[in-house]
Amino acid sequence: MNNDNNEPEFDLVFFGIFIAMMFIAIFVVTFIKRSMWMISVDTETTGLWFKHGCQTFAVGVYNEDSYYSFNTEIDPTTRQRKVELTKEQKDRFLKDWYEQTNVCMHNAKFDIKALVNIGMFDEREPYKKEFWDNIIDTAIVSHIFNNTDERKLKALSKKYL
């Protein structure tokens, strides 16, 4: 746009788009500089509040080659797990977790609490900064790219897949 003196005006819309594009470029370069090997992890629980006794009863893991899940039975009267995960199940999960460059989760904060609840991680581990370095949270990424969209995984899947 030009003013009466034919000098270019500072256009905030284009400046905003430029800043957004720079942010996206930095975000993409940050993850491209690492190899893009990744696993996706999801958990299922009996509720939303671990402090009120919510229990994790399933963990699903997908990598580029396979999908596997661990399920435990829940007692319907006590809502507690009848059987804990085996050492072999935990070892398989942790091997994939630590061998992959990136771990993709939707609402990672909740899923990490669920993984602590089922015994995959010690409760102090998520308080370490480096624990979060390779986690990509699609709920946060979706908010960054479009903060007016609903952030539920089902809604995002319908829109983008």
Disulfide bonds with the S-S distance in Angstrom:
none
